[in-house]
Amino acid sequence: MGRYCVVDECAVLRPQAKRSSKSGYGYFPLTVGDYVYIGKNCIVEASSVGSHVVVGDNCVLGKWSTLRDCVRVLPNSVLPGDIVVPPFSVVGGNPAVVVGTLNRCFLCACRFA
């Protein structure tokens, strides 16, 4: 978990698990970058969430999904598993698709806010 992250109420961060015959379950790390906001009632099963990411309320990030830096996930979106969201993207819908892009100045605005 990076610096200055906010995980709102009733949000679930669930790391990926793999069942092993010898030791039972093994967990893979869930990495979260800096300046991340995860909204209310979200379920995060992603393998990686980059820096400067905003996840709206009631979102589901599917297993092994990856959010790169500077991504905005609109509220009530469901990201399917094994998806990679490119930087400076806005995603939304069920299943979530890229619906727009963020201006490159978004990163500068985040750093000076």
Backbone bond lengths (Angstrom), bond angles and torsions (degrees), N, CA, C in turn:
res aa  C-N    CA-C-N  psi(-1)  N-CA   C-N-CA  omega(-1)  CA-C   N-CA-C  phi
1 M - - - 1.445 - - 1.519 107.34 -
2 G 1.330 115.57 127.96 1.455 120.60 -177.21 1.523 112.68 -80.70
3 R 1.317 114.45 -170.84 1.460 120.89 -179.79 1.517 110.15 -83.56
4 Y 1.330 114.77 149.79 1.464 123.53 175.08 1.531 112.34 56.52
5 C 1.308 117.35 46.41 1.462 123.01 176.94 1.520 109.45 -100.56
6 V 1.329 115.32 144.12 1.460 121.51 177.97 1.526 107.50 -124.23
7 V 1.322 115.70 124.00 1.462 121.97 174.37 1.515 105.48 -115.16
8 D 1.332 116.60 113.07 1.455 121.21 -174.30 1.532 110.98 -75.32
9 E 1.317 115.67 175.11 1.463 120.83 -173.60 1.527 111.75 -65.32
10 C 1.303 114.74 147.33 1.469 125.59 178.74 1.527 113.46 62.49
11 A 1.312 118.28 18.33 1.460 121.07 174.76 1.528 108.77 -86.95
12 V 1.323 115.60 143.20 1.465 121.54 -177.53 1.520 108.57 -119.07
13 L 1.327 116.50 124.08 1.459 122.09 173.17 1.514 106.96 -106.18
14 R 1.315 116.60 111.20 1.466 121.35 -172.90 1.527 109.51 -117.17
15 P 1.335 118.79 110.59 1.468 119.62 179.12 1.527 110.93 -70.83
16 Q 1.319 115.10 157.66 1.457 120.69 -180.00 1.523 110.18 -74.07
17 A 1.319 115.51 140.74 1.463 120.80 -179.33 1.520 109.59 -121.13
18 K 1.320 114.51 148.14 1.453 120.89 175.50 1.510 107.77 -130.31
19 R 1.296 115.93 130.31 1.458 120.16 -179.04 1.519 110.15 -83.37
20 S 1.303 115.00 130.93 1.460 121.49 179.98 1.514 108.89 -118.16
21 S 1.334 116.23 145.69 1.463 119.25 -178.57 1.529 111.85 -72.84
22 K 1.338 117.51 -26.26 1.455 119.85 -176.83 1.526 113.25 -89.10
23 S 1.320 116.66 -48.31 1.464 118.72 -171.60 1.520 114.13 -109.38
24 G 1.305 119.02 8.22 1.457 120.12 -179.21 1.519 110.66 88.20
25 Y 1.335 117.01 -108.93 1.451 121.42 -179.05 1.519 110.70 -112.59
26 G 1.310 115.09 143.42 1.459 121.32 172.27 1.515 108.31 -123.04
27 Y 1.297 117.16 139.94 1.465 120.72 -176.24 1.519 110.24 -109.83
28 F 1.322 115.55 139.83 1.454 122.34 175.45 1.520 108.38 -95.31
29 P 1.328 118.16 146.95 1.465 119.68 -177.17 1.523 112.31 -69.46
30 L 1.308 115.08 143.08 1.462 122.85 173.09 1.519 105.81 -104.84
31 T 1.323 117.54 111.80 1.455 120.43 -177.25 1.521 110.15 -97.89
32 V 1.323 115.43 134.79 1.461 122.76 178.38 1.523 107.10 -127.41
33 G 1.334 116.47 127.83 1.462 121.45 -177.01 1.521 112.87 -77.29
34 D 1.317 115.67 -166.03 1.465 123.34 -179.56 1.529 110.42 -84.96
35 Y 1.325 115.36 153.23 1.477 123.19 175.29 1.535 111.68 56.58
36 V 1.310 116.46 54.30 1.460 122.45 -179.12 1.521 108.97 -112.28
37 Y 1.343 116.29 136.77 1.462 122.03 174.21 1.514 107.72 -119.48
38 I 1.330 116.53 125.90 1.466 122.82 175.99 1.509 106.84 -117.01
39 G 1.327 116.32 120.54 1.461 122.81 -172.43 1.512 114.47 -73.96
40 K 1.325 114.25 -178.46 1.471 122.19 -178.14 1.525 110.78 -66.20
41 N 1.322 115.42 145.78 1.463 124.64 173.23 1.525 113.87 57.44
42 C 1.318 117.99 30.66 1.463 121.71 178.02 1.522 110.40 -89.95
43 I 1.323 114.94 149.43 1.457 121.40 173.15 1.516 106.42 -119.59
44 V 1.323 116.47 116.81 1.463 121.78 -176.96 1.521 108.37 -112.11
45 E 1.326 115.88 110.95 1.460 122.22 174.87 1.521 110.01 -115.79
46 A 1.317 117.52 17.52 1.461 122.55 -177.01 1.523 110.48 -69.40
47 S 1.323 115.21 159.54 1.461 118.82 176.20 1.515 110.87 -86.81
48 S 1.347 117.43 -27.27 1.453 120.53 -177.39 1.520 110.49 -153.87
49 V 1.330 115.61 135.44 1.465 122.53 173.91 1.523 105.69 -124.74
50 G 1.322 116.90 122.09 1.455 121.29 -175.88 1.519 112.80 -74.69
51 S 1.330 115.66 -169.60 1.457 122.09 179.47 1.529 110.87 -86.98
52 H 1.327 115.97 154.96 1.472 123.70 178.80 1.527 111.06 59.16
53 V 1.325 116.75 46.36 1.459 122.98 -179.22 1.521 109.17 -109.73
54 V 1.329 116.15 137.89 1.458 122.29 176.25 1.527 107.39 -120.76
55 V 1.316 116.31 120.59 1.465 122.58 177.71 1.525 106.70 -110.98
56 G 1.329 116.93 118.90 1.457 121.67 -177.60 1.518 112.76 -69.63
57 D 1.321 115.66 176.61 1.465 121.88 -178.78 1.527 111.19 -67.30
58 N 1.326 115.77 150.74 1.467 124.64 173.40 1.526 113.66 59.43
59 C 1.319 117.93 36.98 1.465 121.73 179.71 1.524 110.48 -100.02
60 V 1.324 114.80 153.79 1.455 121.79 174.63 1.524 107.18 -124.89
61 L 1.327 116.25 120.50 1.457 121.46 175.87 1.514 106.86 -102.51
62 G 1.327 116.85 112.51 1.456 122.97 -172.06 1.515 114.34 -65.87
63 K 1.323 114.84 169.68 1.458 122.15 -177.00 1.520 110.82 -61.07
64 W 1.331 114.79 134.98 1.464 124.89 176.38 1.518 113.21 63.18
65 S 1.326 119.26 15.31 1.461 120.02 174.81 1.525 109.07 -74.57
66 T 1.328 115.85 153.61 1.459 122.43 -177.66 1.511 109.16 -129.86
67 L 1.332 116.36 125.70 1.452 121.72 174.67 1.518 107.63 -108.06
68 R 1.317 116.88 119.57 1.464 121.34 178.65 1.523 109.57 -75.58
69 D 1.318 117.94 -175.14 1.462 122.72 -179.11 1.530 111.37 -68.03
70 C 1.329 115.35 150.07 1.473 123.79 174.51 1.521 112.15 57.59
71 V 1.324 116.18 59.13 1.464 122.57 178.68 1.512 108.59 -120.26
72 R 1.330 116.68 143.09 1.459 121.84 174.90 1.522 107.99 -121.32
73 V 1.337 116.19 125.06 1.458 122.74 177.20 1.519 107.12 -105.43
74 L 1.325 116.61 119.57 1.459 121.17 -177.61 1.526 110.58 -69.19
75 P 1.341 117.40 155.16 1.473 120.39 -179.46 1.528 112.15 -59.29
76 N 1.326 115.43 150.11 1.465 124.99 177.55 1.526 113.10 63.57
77 S 1.319 117.70 28.59 1.459 121.78 179.26 1.519 110.43 -95.11
78 V 1.329 115.28 150.24 1.460 121.48 177.29 1.523 107.61 -126.21
79 L 1.333 116.09 110.59 1.461 121.12 177.02 1.515 108.59 -86.83
80 P 1.339 117.44 127.56 1.462 118.60 177.21 1.517 110.80 -70.25
81 G 1.306 116.55 166.20 1.457 120.82 179.59 1.523 111.88 -70.02
82 D 1.315 116.53 157.63 1.465 124.45 175.90 1.520 113.54 59.58
83 I 1.316 118.46 33.25 1.460 121.61 177.45 1.522 108.76 -106.39
84 V 1.319 116.20 144.50 1.455 122.19 175.80 1.522 107.13 -115.69
85 V 1.328 116.02 117.98 1.463 121.15 -179.81 1.524 107.68 -93.21
86 P 1.345 118.11 122.36 1.462 120.22 -177.07 1.527 112.41 -70.11
87 P 1.333 117.29 161.19 1.464 120.76 179.53 1.529 112.01 -62.03
88 F 1.330 115.79 152.86 1.466 124.33 177.18 1.531 112.10 59.74
89 S 1.339 117.07 37.71 1.464 121.76 -179.64 1.515 110.62 -111.53
90 V 1.329 115.11 152.78 1.458 122.85 170.29 1.522 105.92 -116.25
91 V 1.338 116.93 122.58 1.456 120.98 -178.80 1.523 109.30 -118.95
92 G 1.329 114.76 149.73 1.460 119.42 178.96 1.511 110.54 -166.43
93 G 1.323 116.08 163.51 1.456 122.65 177.42 1.503 112.74 105.94
94 N 1.340 113.90 -178.84 1.453 121.62 179.63 1.526 108.10 -138.15
95 P 1.304 120.26 100.70 1.456 129.34 -0.77 1.521 110.76 -73.95
96 A 1.310 115.74 151.53 1.459 121.49 -174.52 1.523 111.23 -70.97
97 V 1.329 114.51 137.23 1.460 122.90 175.16 1.523 107.59 -131.99
98 V 1.318 116.82 163.79 1.458 120.62 177.97 1.529 107.89 -72.65
99 V 1.338 115.59 121.05 1.471 120.61 -178.68 1.518 112.11 -110.26
100 G 1.312 117.46 -6.26 1.458 120.49 179.54 1.513 111.15 -175.98
101 T 1.332 114.32 -178.59 1.453 119.86 178.15 1.521 109.13 -129.78
102 L 1.307 115.07 155.08 1.456 121.71 175.37 1.518 108.69 -95.39
103 N 1.305 115.82 146.10 1.452 120.98 177.28 1.523 108.98 -68.17
104 R 1.309 117.67 149.02 1.461 121.41 179.10 1.525 111.11 -61.88
105 C 1.333 117.71 -22.41 1.474 121.27 178.46 1.527 111.46 -71.95
106 F 1.335 117.74 -11.78 1.459 121.74 178.21 1.519 110.70 -57.93
107 L 1.320 117.24 -41.94 1.453 121.77 -179.81 1.525 110.18 -65.50
108 C 1.325 117.21 -42.43 1.477 120.45 178.65 1.511 110.55 -64.00
109 A 1.322 117.72 -40.17 1.466 121.20 179.69 1.524 110.55 -65.39
110 C 1.342 117.18 -36.35 1.460 120.40 178.89 1.518 111.32 -67.95
111 R 1.305 117.37 -36.42 1.462 120.50 -176.79 1.523 111.96 -72.19
112 F 1.333 117.91 -30.11 1.457 120.48 -176.34 1.517 112.70 -101.62
113 A 1.326 118.24 3.27 1.468 120.45 -179.30 1.514 110.70 -77.45
